Amino acid sequence: MGVDATIHRTMKLSIYNSAININNKHTLLYNSFSGKFVVVKNLLISLNDLSIDTLCREYNAIYNQLIDASIIIENNVDEISLLKERIYNADNNEHEYILHINPTLDCNFRCWYCYEKHIPNSRMNQETLNSTLLYISSILQKPSIKSFELGFFGGEPLFFFNSIAKVIISHTHSLCKELNKSLHIHFTSNGALLNEDIIKFLSKFSCGFQITLDGGKDSHDKTRFNKNNTGSFDTIIQNILRLVQSGIEVIVRVNYTSDNVDSIYSIYESFKTINETYKKFIKFDFQRVWQDRIDRFDETENKVKVIRQNFITANFIVLTNYIPHDVRNSCYGDKHNHVLINYNGDIFGCTARDFTPENRIGFIDNFGVIHYDSAIIYKRNNSKLSKPICNKCRIAPICGGGCKQRAFESLNSEECTFNYSEEEIDNMIMEIFEYSFCMNSK
């Protein structure tokens, strides 16, 4: 059914539109708020050159598609307010809580690219452990909380497993069961310290791991080696297989660089014989080491695209995080109901920064009460979408001006938090389109 010609006068073009020439015959129109695409002939390559009146009168069918995709919207729509509301709703879910804990900042490896300042022999003492248990109890007593996620980070969080992580998990599980709350447990670990007892204990819960491989075997063993200089690749691979065979989900994060990218095929060789039954428990996440990134679209990236496809063809799940999540899927560090308790009682809002005193946002006392630095919390909570440039950006609904941490750190700059060029934005949209097309064609 066509749109009445009298209606179009109350319409306008969205500020979140992109128009990309995809060949010599067609243009891809995309709205980042709705996430919808419309493909048109190049007759309409520039929407801004065509009046709404002309679109409605001469291209009525396309006009209706553009309305459906929110490329054309009503004049009275305040898109910036809608986006801020979307961000607020995503970051302020009152029904779930995410707690990260660093049992230690010590680690059994010393990876060259790690941003953390490891502290040898550091560990959570009994006083901080008791405070953490009290804090967990206070959160779970809230009627609004329906689900609780308990994440262990570090350092290597499997250090002191029986005296720290196991105690916290047992306490939390018991209380969740009593109060009818759901519980999920997650470890960000190098996987080398896993053993049968730990796996047997964790298999009783809803549990997952993220375990990193630094390229294929030869490359990995040059980066992650034991004190006796023996490599860790084979041990970690076997531990990953033992986890998935116990029904524990594992995200295998493959760190790649321009030097090790050609070695990644050996990772595929290590998993190619895995039983189809267990493939649902394993996901692959290919991430470039940030110190190696020169160009988002260089030859290394092209090689990784081929490698990713090889894993997908073999029925492995490959995460799509090379495409930015939109603001509805924001980082856990953006959530109002999230904190990280460090081994020494310091409180942090982000797990992707060094756990130093200058980065902390508060501390936990002996009664399990967190005392926040109110000035930092205010700035963090109001940092997203706070720059004038963000209010004009066509992909603001995707990045939101950056996560709280990045936006907070760049508050003194008026430039884009990510320094995206127009070409990079177009390439990002094309990747989203290609992924969406592939998913919808299955």
ABEGO torsion letter per residue (X at the ends): XBBBAAAAAABBBBAABBBBBABAABBBBBBAAAGBBBBBBAAAABAAABBAAAAAAABAAAAAAAAAAGABBBAABBAAAAAAAAAAAAAABAABBBBBBBABABBABBBAABABBBBBGBBBBAAAAAAAAAAAAAAAABAABABBBBBBBOEBAABGAAAAAAAAAAAAAAAAAAAGBBBBBBBBBAGAABBAAAAAAAAABBBBBBBBBBEBAAAAAAABBBAAGBBAAAAAAAAAAAAAAAGBBBBBBBBBBAAAAAAAAAAAAAAAABBAAAAAABBBBBBBBAAABABAABAAAAAAAAAAAAAAAAGBBBBAAABBBBAABBBAAABABBBBBBAAGBBBABAABBBBAAABAEBBBAAGBBBBBAAAAAAAAAABGABAAAAABAAAAAAGGEBAAAAAAAAABABBAAGBBAAAAAAAAAAAAAAAAAAAAX
